[in-house]
């Protein structure tokens, strides 16, 4: 769902507006970050921290949450922010998520 969400035209437009306004209103960027990306990151951090078999402290869980979210963004997110063609088909979205999860597990569970 994250990949699908980040591809929605409204979401891409919101990212672009926030980025464009950073120079004029830095607080807008902070509010946007706290309302969306940070909340998602905190949820994932807390989930990873709660997985006892991983033995992650809160700081390490946060690093891994950031790593996983960045893996989900991939190239399409950069393309979308730059106004370049970025849409992934449903199949490509599933492949991206499957690959990100598999690579994440390899890194985290090594």
Biopython code that builds the backbone (N, CA, C, O; Angstrom):
import numpy as np
from Bio.PDB.StructureBuilder import StructureBuilder

atoms = [
    (1, "UNK", "N", (0.812, -1.202, 0.000)),
    (1, "UNK", "CA", (0.000, 0.000, 0.000)),
    (1, "UNK", "C", (0.854, 1.264, 0.000)),
    (1, "UNK", "O", (0.443, 2.293, -0.535)),
    (2, "UNK", "N", (2.034, 1.188, 0.594)),
    (2, "UNK", "CA", (2.920, 2.359, 0.623)),
    (2, "UNK", "C", (3.338, 2.732, -0.785)),
    (2, "UNK", "O", (3.326, 3.908, -1.149)),
    (3, "UNK", "N", (3.706, 1.741, -1.575)),
    (3, "UNK", "CA", (4.145, 2.009, -2.944)),
    (3, "UNK", "C", (2.998, 2.615, -3.749)),
    (3, "UNK", "O", (3.194, 3.583, -4.484)),
    (4, "UNK", "N", (1.817, 2.051, -3.611)),
    (4, "UNK", "CA", (0.640, 2.583, -4.318)),
    (4, "UNK", "C", (0.354, 4.010, -3.866)),
    (4, "UNK", "O", (0.066, 4.877, -4.691)),
    (5, "UNK", "N", (0.430, 4.258, -2.563)),
    (5, "UNK", "CA", (0.186, 5.595, -2.019)),
    (5, "UNK", "C", (1.174, 6.613, -2.581)),
    (5, "UNK", "O", (0.783, 7.705, -2.992)),
    (6, "UNK", "N", (2.450, 6.253, -2.597)),
    (6, "UNK", "CA", (3.471, 7.192, -3.068)),
    (6, "UNK", "C", (3.383, 7.476, -4.566)),
    (6, "UNK", "O", (4.024, 8.401, -5.065)),
    (7, "UNK", "N", (2.596, 6.687, -5.274)),
    (7, "UNK", "CA", (2.416, 6.923, -6.713)),
    (7, "UNK", "C", (1.158, 7.731, -7.036)),
    (7, "UNK", "O", (0.966, 8.144, -8.180)),
    (8, "UNK", "N", (0.311, 7.957, -6.048)),
    (8, "UNK", "CA", (-0.911, 8.717, -6.302)),
    (8, "UNK", "C", (-0.568, 10.146, -6.688)),
    (8, "UNK", "O", (0.291, 10.778, -6.074)),
    (9, "UNK", "N", (-1.240, 10.643, -7.700)),
    (9, "UNK", "CA", (-0.945, 11.991, -8.199)),
    (9, "UNK", "C", (-1.057, 13.045, -7.110)),
    (9, "UNK", "O", (-0.259, 13.981, -7.060)),
    (10, "UNK", "N", (-2.052, 12.893, -6.235)),
    (10, "UNK", "CA", (-2.244, 13.875, -5.157)),
    (10, "UNK", "C", (-1.067, 13.857, -4.181)),
    (10, "UNK", "O", (-0.639, 14.905, -3.698)),
    (11, "UNK", "N", (-0.556, 12.684, -3.901)),
    (11, "UNK", "CA", (0.568, 12.553, -2.970)),
    (11, "UNK", "C", (1.830, 13.132, -3.595)),
    (11, "UNK", "O", (2.574, 13.862, -2.939)),
    (12, "UNK", "N", (2.072, 12.808, -4.857)),
    (12, "UNK", "CA", (3.234, 13.351, -5.565)),
    (12, "UNK", "C", (3.135, 14.876, -5.613)),
    (12, "UNK", "O", (4.126, 15.573, -5.394)),
    (13, "UNK", "N", (1.949, 15.385, -5.898)),
    (13, "UNK", "CA", (1.748, 16.840, -5.964)),
    (13, "UNK", "C", (2.032, 17.474, -4.596)),
    (13, "UNK", "O", (2.637, 18.544, -4.524)),
    (14, "UNK", "N", (1.600, 16.825, -3.523)),
    (14, "UNK", "CA", (1.835, 17.359, -2.181)),
    (14, "UNK", "C", (3.334, 17.413, -1.871)),
    (14, "UNK", "O", (3.827, 18.411, -1.345)),
    (15, "UNK", "N", (4.046, 16.351, -2.194)),
    (15, "UNK", "CA", (5.502, 16.358, -1.998)),
    (15, "UNK", "C", (6.136, 17.524, -2.757)),
    (15, "UNK", "O", (6.985, 18.236, -2.222)),
    (16, "UNK", "N", (5.718, 17.707, -3.997)),
    (16, "UNK", "CA", (6.303, 18.784, -4.816)),
    (16, "UNK", "C", (6.010, 20.159, -4.230)),
    (16, "UNK", "O", (6.886, 21.024, -4.210)),
    (17, "UNK", "N", (4.783, 20.368, -3.753)),
    (17, "UNK", "CA", (4.411, 21.656, -3.154)),
    (17, "UNK", "C", (5.247, 21.911, -1.907)),
    (17, "UNK", "O", (5.777, 23.006, -1.722)),
    (18, "UNK", "N", (5.363, 20.911, -1.062)),
    (18, "UNK", "CA", (6.140, 21.076, 0.170)),
    (18, "UNK", "C", (7.593, 21.395, -0.163)),
    (18, "UNK", "O", (8.182, 22.297, 0.432)),
    (19, "UNK", "N", (8.166, 20.668, -1.097)),
    (19, "UNK", "CA", (9.559, 20.914, -1.487)),
    (19, "UNK", "C", (9.722, 22.320, -2.055)),
    (19, "UNK", "O", (10.698, 23.006, -1.752)),
    (20, "UNK", "N", (8.774, 22.746, -2.871)),
    (20, "UNK", "CA", (8.845, 24.082, -3.479)),
    (20, "UNK", "C", (8.733, 25.192, -2.436)),
    (20, "UNK", "O", (9.287, 26.276, -2.624)),
    (21, "UNK", "N", (8.024, 24.932, -1.346)),
    (21, "UNK", "CA", (7.779, 25.964, -0.336)),
    (21, "UNK", "C", (8.773, 25.961, 0.826)),
    (21, "UNK", "O", (8.685, 26.808, 1.715)),
    (22, "UNK", "N", (9.704, 25.031, 0.827)),
    (22, "UNK", "CA", (10.644, 24.924, 1.945)),
    (22, "UNK", "C", (11.374, 26.238, 2.191)),
    (22, "UNK", "O", (11.546, 26.644, 3.340)),
    (23, "UNK", "N", (11.795, 26.890, 1.149)),
    (23, "UNK", "CA", (12.527, 28.151, 1.310)),
    (23, "UNK", "C", (11.678, 29.251, 1.919)),
    (23, "UNK", "O", (12.182, 30.075, 2.682)),
    (24, "UNK", "N", (10.404, 29.272, 1.593)),
    (24, "UNK", "CA", (9.502, 30.309, 2.101)),
    (24, "UNK", "C", (8.915, 29.967, 3.467)),
    (24, "UNK", "O", (8.644, 30.855, 4.275)),
    (25, "UNK", "N", (8.722, 28.667, 3.718)),
    (25, "UNK", "CA", (8.048, 28.259, 4.941)),
    (25, "UNK", "C", (8.603, 26.924, 5.437)),
    (25, "UNK", "O", (7.994, 25.877, 5.214)),
    (26, "UNK", "N", (9.744, 26.957, 6.103)),
    (26, "UNK", "CA", (10.353, 25.718, 6.577)),
    (26, "UNK", "C", (9.455, 24.929, 7.530)),
    (26, "UNK", "O", (9.563, 23.705, 7.611)),
    (27, "UNK", "N", (8.579, 25.615, 8.244)),
    (27, "UNK", "CA", (7.673, 24.924, 9.163)),
    (27, "UNK", "C", (6.702, 24.016, 8.426)),
    (27, "UNK", "O", (6.266, 23.002, 8.972)),
    (28, "UNK", "N", (6.362, 24.366, 7.197)),
    (28, "UNK", "CA", (5.469, 23.530, 6.396)),
    (28, "UNK", "C", (6.096, 22.156, 6.191)),
    (28, "UNK", "O", (5.422, 21.134, 6.323)),
    (29, "UNK", "N", (7.372, 22.136, 5.872)),
    (29, "UNK", "CA", (8.066, 20.864, 5.676)),
    (29, "UNK", "C", (8.077, 20.053, 6.966)),
    (29, "UNK", "O", (7.870, 18.840, 6.938)),
    (30, "UNK", "N", (8.317, 20.712, 8.093)),
    (30, "UNK", "CA", (8.338, 20.022, 9.380)),
    (30, "UNK", "C", (6.963, 19.432, 9.697)),
    (30, "UNK", "O", (6.868, 18.288, 10.141)),
    (31, "UNK", "N", (5.918, 20.192, 9.474)),
    (31, "UNK", "CA", (4.556, 19.712, 9.732)),
    (31, "UNK", "C", (4.210, 18.532, 8.828)),
    (31, "UNK", "O", (3.628, 17.545, 9.276)),
    (32, "UNK", "N", (4.572, 18.644, 7.562)),
    (32, "UNK", "CA", (4.309, 17.562, 6.608)),
    (32, "UNK", "C", (5.039, 16.294, 7.044)),
    (32, "UNK", "O", (4.460, 15.207, 7.051)),
    (33, "UNK", "N", (6.306, 16.440, 7.405)),
    (33, "UNK", "CA", (7.112, 15.295, 7.822)),
    (33, "UNK", "C", (6.519, 14.642, 9.072)),
    (33, "UNK", "O", (6.396, 13.419, 9.137)),
    (34, "UNK", "N", (6.161, 15.440, 10.037)),
    (34, "UNK", "CA", (5.616, 14.898, 11.281)),
    (34, "UNK", "C", (4.255, 14.235, 11.082)),
    (34, "UNK", "O", (3.946, 13.244, 11.744)),
    (35, "UNK", "N", (3.445, 14.772, 10.177)),
    (35, "UNK", "CA", (2.098, 14.243, 9.960)),
    (35, "UNK", "C", (2.092, 12.964, 9.146)),
    (35, "UNK", "O", (1.181, 12.148, 9.283)),
    (36, "UNK", "N", (3.100, 12.775, 8.297)),
    (36, "UNK", "CA", (3.091, 11.612, 7.416)),
    (36, "UNK", "C", (4.282, 10.699, 7.585)),
    (36, "UNK", "O", (4.197, 9.698, 8.296)),
    (37, "UNK", "N", (5.390, 11.023, 6.948)),
    (37, "UNK", "CA", (6.551, 10.127, 6.965)),
    (37, "UNK", "C", (7.021, 9.743, 8.373)),
    (37, "UNK", "O", (7.327, 8.576, 8.616)),
    (38, "UNK", "N", (7.081, 10.682, 9.283)),
    (38, "UNK", "CA", (7.579, 10.370, 10.622)),
    (38, "UNK", "C", (6.644, 9.409, 11.358)),
    (38, "UNK", "O", (7.104, 8.496, 12.044)),
    (39, "UNK", "N", (5.343, 9.613, 11.217)),
    (39, "UNK", "CA", (4.397, 8.700, 11.870)),
    (39, "UNK", "C", (4.553, 7.278, 11.335)),
    (39, "UNK", "O", (4.557, 6.314, 12.100)),
    (40, "UNK", "N", (4.682, 7.162, 10.031)),
    (40, "UNK", "CA", (4.872, 5.839, 9.423)),
    (40, "UNK", "C", (6.163, 5.207, 9.913)),
    (40, "UNK", "O", (6.203, 4.017, 10.228)),
    (41, "UNK", "N", (7.208, 6.001, 9.974)),
    (41, "UNK", "CA", (8.504, 5.506, 10.427)),
    (41, "UNK", "C", (8.432, 5.055, 11.881)),
    (41, "UNK", "O", (9.014, 4.034, 12.245)),
    (42, "UNK", "N", (7.720, 5.812, 12.711)),
    (42, "UNK", "CA", (7.582, 5.444, 14.121)),
    (42, "UNK", "C", (6.815, 4.139, 14.295)),
    (42, "UNK", "O", (7.167, 3.322, 15.146)),
    (43, "UNK", "N", (5.786, 3.941, 13.509)),
    (43, "UNK", "CA", (5.012, 2.697, 13.574)),
    (43, "UNK", "C", (5.905, 1.515, 13.225)),
    (43, "UNK", "O", (5.913, 0.505, 13.928)),
    (44, "UNK", "N", (6.653, 1.644, 12.141)),
    (44, "UNK", "CA", (7.536, 0.558, 11.729)),
    (44, "UNK", "C", (8.667, 0.350, 12.728)),
    (44, "UNK", "O", (9.030, -0.788, 13.024)),
    (45, "UNK", "N", (9.221, 1.429, 13.245)),
    (45, "UNK", "CA", (10.268, 1.325, 14.265)),
    (45, "UNK", "C", (9.761, 0.560, 15.477)),
    (45, "UNK", "O", (10.428, -0.352, 15.967)),
    (46, "UNK", "N", (8.601, 0.925, 15.950)),
    (46, "UNK", "CA", (8.033, 0.256, 17.128)),
    (46, "UNK", "C", (7.740, -1.211, 16.848)),
    (46, "UNK", "O", (7.925, -2.062, 17.717)),
    (47, "UNK", "N", (7.283, -1.504, 15.636)),
    (47, "UNK", "CA", (7.030, -2.895, 15.275)),
    (47, "UNK", "C", (8.336, -3.700, 15.297)),
    (47, "UNK", "O", (8.396, -4.775, 15.894)),
    (48, "UNK", "N", (9.369, -3.178, 14.650)),
    (48, "UNK", "CA", (10.641, -3.890, 14.611)),
    (48, "UNK", "C", (11.223, -4.054, 16.015)),
    (48, "UNK", "O", (11.767, -5.105, 16.353)),
    (49, "UNK", "N", (11.102, -3.017, 16.816)),
    (49, "UNK", "CA", (11.611, -3.082, 18.182)),
    (49, "UNK", "C", (10.860, -4.134, 19.003)),
    (49, "UNK", "O", (11.439, -4.765, 19.887)),
    (50, "UNK", "N", (9.588, -4.319, 18.714)),
    (50, "UNK", "CA", (8.777, -5.283, 19.479)),
    (50, "UNK", "C", (9.056, -6.738, 19.107)),
    (50, "UNK", "O", (8.653, -7.653, 19.825)),
    (51, "UNK", "N", (9.745, -6.950, 17.983)),
    (51, "UNK", "CA", (10.048, -8.316, 17.556)),
    (51, "UNK", "C", (11.259, -8.824, 18.330)),
    (51, "UNK", "O", (12.404, -8.564, 17.959)),
    (52, "UNK", "N", (10.992, -9.540, 19.394)),
    (52, "UNK", "CA", (12.041, -9.962, 20.327)),
    (52, "UNK", "C", (13.146, -10.770, 19.651)),
    (52, "UNK", "O", (14.311, -10.680, 20.038)),
    (53, "UNK", "N", (12.778, -11.562, 18.635)),
    (53, "UNK", "CA", (13.791, -12.386, 17.969)),
    (53, "UNK", "C", (14.829, -11.542, 17.219)),
    (53, "UNK", "O", (15.916, -12.027, 16.904)),
    (54, "UNK", "N", (14.494, -10.285, 16.937)),
    (54, "UNK", "CA", (15.450, -9.410, 16.253)),
    (54, "UNK", "C", (16.435, -8.773, 17.234)),
    (54, "UNK", "O", (17.536, -8.384, 16.845)),
    (55, "UNK", "N", (16.050, -8.670, 18.467)),
    (55, "UNK", "CA", (16.910, -8.069, 19.506)),
    (55, "UNK", "C", (17.418, -6.686, 19.120)),
    (55, "UNK", "O", (18.606, -6.395, 19.262)),
    (56, "UNK", "N", (16.522, -5.835, 18.632)),
    (56, "UNK", "CA", (16.911, -4.481, 18.237)),
    (56, "UNK", "C", (16.545, -3.488, 19.332)),
    (56, "UNK", "O", (15.433, -3.511, 19.861)),
    (57, "UNK", "N", (17.490, -2.616, 19.664)),
    (57, "UNK", "CA", (17.126, -1.516, 20.542)),
    (57, "UNK", "C", (16.362, -0.478, 19.706)),
    (57, "UNK", "O", (16.270, -0.611, 18.486)),
    (58, "UNK", "N", (15.829, 0.529, 20.346)),
    (58, "UNK", "CA", (14.982, 1.513, 19.654)),
    (58, "UNK", "C", (15.749, 2.232, 18.536)),
    (58, "UNK", "O", (15.203, 2.451, 17.455)),
    (59, "UNK", "N", (16.999, 2.597, 18.789)),
    (59, "UNK", "CA", (17.793, 3.307, 17.783)),
    (59, "UNK", "C", (18.064, 2.429, 16.562)),
    (59, "UNK", "O", (17.933, 2.881, 15.425)),
    (60, "UNK", "N", (18.439, 1.182, 16.799)),
    (60, "UNK", "CA", (18.690, 0.261, 15.683)),
    (60, "UNK", "C", (17.409, -0.014, 14.915)),
    (60, "UNK", "O", (17.428, -0.097, 13.687)),
    (61, "UNK", "N", (16.296, -0.157, 15.622)),
    (61, "UNK", "CA", (15.013, -0.378, 14.964)),
    (61, "UNK", "C", (14.668, 0.804, 14.062)),
    (61, "UNK", "O", (14.119, 0.622, 12.976)),
    (62, "UNK", "N", (14.986, 2.000, 14.510)),
    (62, "UNK", "CA", (14.737, 3.203, 13.715)),
    (62, "UNK", "C", (15.573, 3.206, 12.430)),
    (62, "UNK", "O", (15.079, 3.550, 11.356)),
    (63, "UNK", "N", (16.836, 2.819, 12.558)),
    (63, "UNK", "CA", (17.709, 2.741, 11.378)),
    (63, "UNK", "C", (17.160, 1.724, 10.381)),
    (63, "UNK", "O", (17.116, 1.986, 9.179)),
    (64, "UNK", "N", (16.745, 0.568, 10.882)),
    (64, "UNK", "CA", (16.208, -0.467, 9.993)),
    (64, "UNK", "C", (14.879, -0.042, 9.374)),
    (64, "UNK", "O", (14.604, -0.373, 8.220)),
    (65, "UNK", "N", (14.059, 0.679, 10.117)),
    (65, "UNK", "CA", (12.795, 1.177, 9.571)),
    (65, "UNK", "C", (13.062, 2.146, 8.422)),
    (65, "UNK", "O", (12.399, 2.096, 7.386)),
    (66, "UNK", "N", (14.026, 3.015, 8.618)),
    (66, "UNK", "CA", (14.396, 3.967, 7.558)),
    (66, "UNK", "C", (14.927, 3.229, 6.335)),
    (66, "UNK", "O", (14.584, 3.562, 5.201)),
    (67, "UNK", "N", (15.753, 2.242, 6.571)),
    (67, "UNK", "CA", (16.312, 1.449, 5.476)),
    (67, "UNK", "C", (15.209, 0.788, 4.670)),
    (67, "UNK", "O", (15.218, 0.840, 3.440)),
    (68, "UNK", "N", (14.258, 0.167, 5.356)),
    (68, "UNK", "CA", (13.180, -0.521, 4.650)),
    (68, "UNK", "C", (12.305, 0.462, 3.874)),
    (68, "UNK", "O", (11.938, 0.195, 2.729)),
    (69, "UNK", "N", (11.973, 1.581, 4.481)),
    (69, "UNK", "CA", (11.152, 2.579, 3.770)),
    (69, "UNK", "C", (11.863, 3.094, 2.527)),
    (69, "UNK", "O", (11.236, 3.296, 1.488)),
    (70, "UNK", "N", (13.153, 3.304, 2.629)),
    (70, "UNK", "CA", (13.911, 3.754, 1.463)),
    (70, "UNK", "C", (13.948, 2.691, 0.378)),
    (70, "UNK", "O", (13.942, 3.016, -0.810)),
    (71, "UNK", "N", (13.986, 1.434, 0.769)),
    (71, "UNK", "CA", (13.955, 0.349, -0.214)),
    (71, "UNK", "C", (12.617, 0.332, -0.944)),
    (71, "UNK", "O", (12.560, 0.008, -2.130)),
    (72, "UNK", "N", (11.552, 0.676, -0.248)),
    (72, "UNK", "CA", (10.226, 0.699, -0.875)),
    (72, "UNK", "C", (10.053, 1.878, -1.821)),
    (72, "UNK", "O", (9.290, 1.797, -2.784)),
    (73, "UNK", "N", (10.744, 2.954, -1.557)),
    (73, "UNK", "CA", (10.607, 4.125, -2.425)),
    (73, "UNK", "C", (11.218, 3.865, -3.796)),
    (73, "UNK", "O", (10.579, 4.113, -4.818)),
    (74, "UNK", "N", (12.411, 3.385, -3.821)),
    (74, "UNK", "CA", (13.032, 3.059, -5.088)),
    (74, "UNK", "C", (13.164, 4.248, -6.028)),
    (74, "UNK", "O", (12.986, 5.403, -5.644)),
    (75, "UNK", "N", (13.476, 3.925, -7.251)),
    (75, "UNK", "CA", (13.712, 4.955, -8.265)),
    (75, "UNK", "C", (12.446, 5.719, -8.629)),
    (75, "UNK", "O", (12.505, 6.912, -8.928)),
    (76, "UNK", "N", (11.297, 5.039, -8.605)),
    (76, "UNK", "CA", (10.059, 5.688, -9.034)),
    (76, "UNK", "C", (9.765, 6.944, -8.205)),
    (76, "UNK", "O", (9.201, 7.909, -8.720)),
    (77, "UNK", "N", (10.144, 6.931, -6.930)),
    (77, "UNK", "CA", (9.865, 8.089, -6.075)),
    (77, "UNK", "C", (10.671, 9.303, -6.532)),
    (77, "UNK", "O", (10.142, 10.412, -6.604)),
    (78, "UNK", "N", (11.946, 9.092, -6.838)),
    (78, "UNK", "CA", (12.767, 10.186, -7.356)),
    (78, "UNK", "C", (12.197, 10.710, -8.671)),
    (78, "UNK", "O", (12.092, 11.918, -8.879)),
    (79, "UNK", "N", (11.833, 9.784, -9.551)),
    (79, "UNK", "CA", (11.270, 10.183, -10.840)),
    (79, "UNK", "C", (10.005, 11.012, -10.657)),
    (79, "UNK", "O", (9.806, 12.015, -11.342)),
    (80, "UNK", "N", (9.150, 10.584, -9.726)),
    (80, "UNK", "CA", (7.895, 11.303, -9.510)),
    (80, "UNK", "C", (8.146, 12.722, -9.021)),
    (80, "UNK", "O", (7.472, 13.655, -9.457)),
    (81, "UNK", "N", (9.096, 12.892, -8.131)),
    (81, "UNK", "CA", (9.396, 14.222, -7.607)),
    (81, "UNK", "C", (9.963, 15.142, -8.676)),
    (81, "UNK", "O", (9.791, 16.360, -8.620)),
    (82, "UNK", "N", (10.637, 14.549, -9.646)),
    (82, "UNK", "CA", (11.244, 15.333, -10.729)),
    (82, "UNK", "C", (10.305, 15.553, -11.900)),
    (82, "UNK", "O", (10.679, 16.200, -12.879)),
    (83, "UNK", "N", (9.091, 15.025, -11.816)),
    (83, "UNK", "CA", (8.123, 15.209, -12.898)),
    (83, "UNK", "C", (8.380, 14.319, -14.089)),
    (83, "UNK", "O", (7.894, 14.590, -15.187)),
    (84, "UNK", "N", (9.143, 13.256, -13.884)),
    (84, "UNK", "CA", (9.435, 12.312, -14.966)),
    (84, "UNK", "C", (8.472, 11.126, -14.867)),
    (84, "UNK", "O", (7.904, 10.887, -13.801)),
    (85, "UNK", "N", (8.280, 10.385, -15.953)),
    (85, "UNK", "CA", (7.381, 9.226, -15.894)),
    (85, "UNK", "C", (7.814, 8.254, -14.793)),
    (85, "UNK", "O", (8.984, 7.880, -14.703)),
    (86, "UNK", "N", (6.859, 7.859, -13.969)),
    (86, "UNK", "CA", (7.219, 7.068, -12.797)),
    (86, "UNK", "C", (6.272, 5.911, -12.490)),
    (86, "UNK", "O", (6.603, 5.056, -11.669)),
    (87, "UNK", "N", (5.133, 5.864, -13.110)),
    (87, "UNK", "CA", (4.097, 4.902, -12.724)),
    (87, "UNK", "C", (4.577, 3.458, -12.861)),
    (87, "UNK", "O", (5.152, 3.062, -13.875)),
    (88, "UNK", "N", (4.322, 2.692, -11.808)),
    (88, "UNK", "CA", (4.595, 1.256, -11.811)),
    (88, "UNK", "C", (3.269, 0.523, -11.944)),
    (88, "UNK", "O", (2.270, 0.910, -11.337)),
    (89, "UNK", "N", (3.266, -0.522, -12.730)),
    (89, "UNK", "CA", (2.063, -1.352, -12.842)),
    (89, "UNK", "C", (1.864, -2.098, -11.529)),
    (89, "UNK", "O", (2.758, -2.128, -10.684)),
    (90, "UNK", "N", (0.701, -2.694, -11.362)),
    (90, "UNK", "CA", (0.446, -3.486, -10.152)),
    (90, "UNK", "C", (1.481, -4.596, -10.002)),
    (90, "UNK", "O", (1.945, -4.878, -8.897)),
    (91, "UNK", "N", (1.835, -5.219, -11.114)),
    (91, "UNK", "CA", (2.836, -6.295, -11.079)),
    (91, "UNK", "C", (4.192, -5.735, -10.654)),
    (91, "UNK", "O", (4.875, -6.338, -9.826)),
    (92, "UNK", "N", (4.584, -4.600, -11.205)),
    (92, "UNK", "CA", (5.860, -3.989, -10.838)),
    (92, "UNK", "C", (5.874, -3.570, -9.370)),
    (92, "UNK", "O", (6.901, -3.675, -8.700)),
    (93, "UNK", "N", (4.736, -3.097, -8.875)),
    (93, "UNK", "CA", (4.645, -2.730, -7.461)),
    (93, "UNK", "C", (4.848, -3.957, -6.579)),
    (93, "UNK", "O", (5.600, -3.906, -5.606)),
    (94, "UNK", "N", (4.184, -5.051, -6.914)),
    (94, "UNK", "CA", (4.333, -6.278, -6.127)),
    (94, "UNK", "C", (5.772, -6.783, -6.179)),
    (94, "UNK", "O", (6.315, -7.230, -5.169)),
    (95, "UNK", "N", (6.384, -6.710, -7.356)),
    (95, "UNK", "CA", (7.777, -7.147, -7.492)),
    (95, "UNK", "C", (8.705, -6.282, -6.642)),
    (95, "UNK", "O", (9.621, -6.794, -5.999)),
    (96, "UNK", "N", (8.469, -4.981, -6.640)),
    (96, "UNK", "CA", (9.286, -4.067, -5.840)),
    (96, "UNK", "C", (9.163, -4.404, -4.357)),
    (96, "UNK", "O", (10.167, -4.473, -3.649)),
    (97, "UNK", "N", (7.944, -4.612, -3.889)),
    (97, "UNK", "CA", (7.729, -4.924, -2.479)),
    (97, "UNK", "C", (8.338, -6.280, -2.134)),
    (97, "UNK", "O", (8.993, -6.423, -1.101)),
    (98, "UNK", "N", (8.125, -7.269, -2.990)),
    (98, "UNK", "CA", (8.676, -8.604, -2.737)),
    (98, "UNK", "C", (10.191, -8.555, -2.665)),
    (98, "UNK", "O", (10.788, -9.163, -1.776)),
    (99, "UNK", "N", (10.814, -7.849, -3.578)),
    (99, "UNK", "CA", (12.274, -7.718, -3.593)),
    (99, "UNK", "C", (12.765, -6.956, -2.370)),
    (99, "UNK", "O", (13.757, -7.341, -1.750)),
    (100, "UNK", "N", (12.071, -5.876, -2.024)),
    (100, "UNK", "CA", (12.473, -5.081, -0.860)),
    (100, "UNK", "C", (12.389, -5.919, 0.414)),
    (100, "UNK", "O", (13.296, -5.873, 1.245)),
    (101, "UNK", "N", (11.313, -6.678, 0.572)),
    (101, "UNK", "CA", (11.157, -7.512, 1.765)),
    (101, "UNK", "C", (12.247, -8.583, 1.811)),
    (101, "UNK", "O", (12.858, -8.806, 2.856)),
    (102, "UNK", "N", (12.489, -9.243, 0.681)),
    (102, "UNK", "CA", (13.510, -10.298, 0.643)),
    (102, "UNK", "C", (14.897, -9.724, 0.959)),
    (102, "UNK", "O", (15.646, -10.315, 1.736)),
    (103, "UNK", "N", (15.234, -8.596, 0.371)),
    (103, "UNK", "CA", (16.546, -7.999, 0.624)),
    (103, "UNK", "C", (16.643, -7.489, 2.054)),
    (103, "UNK", "O", (17.697, -7.595, 2.682)),
    (104, "UNK", "N", (15.570, -6.946, 2.564)),
    (104, "UNK", "CA", (15.541, -6.467, 3.942)),
    (104, "UNK", "C", (15.789, -7.615, 4.910)),
    (104, "UNK", "O", (16.571, -7.486, 5.852)),
    (105, "UNK", "N", (15.121, -8.731, 4.675)),
    (105, "UNK", "CA", (15.308, -9.890, 5.530)),
    (105, "UNK", "C", (16.752, -10.404, 5.473)),
    (105, "UNK", "O", (17.329, -10.776, 6.495)),
    (106, "UNK", "N", (17.326, -10.418, 4.264)),
    (106, "UNK", "CA", (18.718, -10.855, 4.130)),
    (106, "UNK", "C", (19.655, -9.966, 4.942)),
    (106, "UNK", "O", (20.560, -10.454, 5.620)),
    (107, "UNK", "N", (19.427, -8.655, 4.865)),
    (107, "UNK", "CA", (20.280, -7.727, 5.593)),
    (107, "UNK", "C", (20.076, -7.815, 7.103)),
    (107, "UNK", "O", (21.036, -7.838, 7.873)),
    (108, "UNK", "N", (18.836, -7.863, 7.502)),
    (108, "UNK", "CA", (18.519, -7.825, 8.924)),
    (108, "UNK", "C", (18.821, -9.135, 9.635)),
    (108, "UNK", "O", (19.218, -9.140, 10.800)),
    (109, "UNK", "N", (18.634, -10.226, 8.945)),
    (109, "UNK", "CA", (18.766, -11.527, 9.585)),
    (109, "UNK", "C", (20.097, -12.229, 9.297)),
    (109, "UNK", "O", (20.251, -13.414, 9.589)),
    (110, "UNK", "N", (21.040, -11.507, 8.734)),
    (110, "UNK", "CA", (22.329, -12.127, 8.382)),
    (110, "UNK", "C", (23.092, -12.605, 9.575)),
    (110, "UNK", "O", (24.188, -13.146, 9.431)),
]
sb = StructureBuilder()
sb.init_structure("model")
sb.init_model(0)
sb.init_chain("A")
sb.init_seg("    ")
for serial, (resi, resn, name, xyz) in enumerate(atoms, 1):
    if name == "N":
        sb.init_residue(resn, " ", resi, " ")
    sb.init_atom(name, np.array(xyz, "f"), 0.0, 1.0, " ", f" {name:<3s}", serial, name[0])
structure = sb.get_structure()
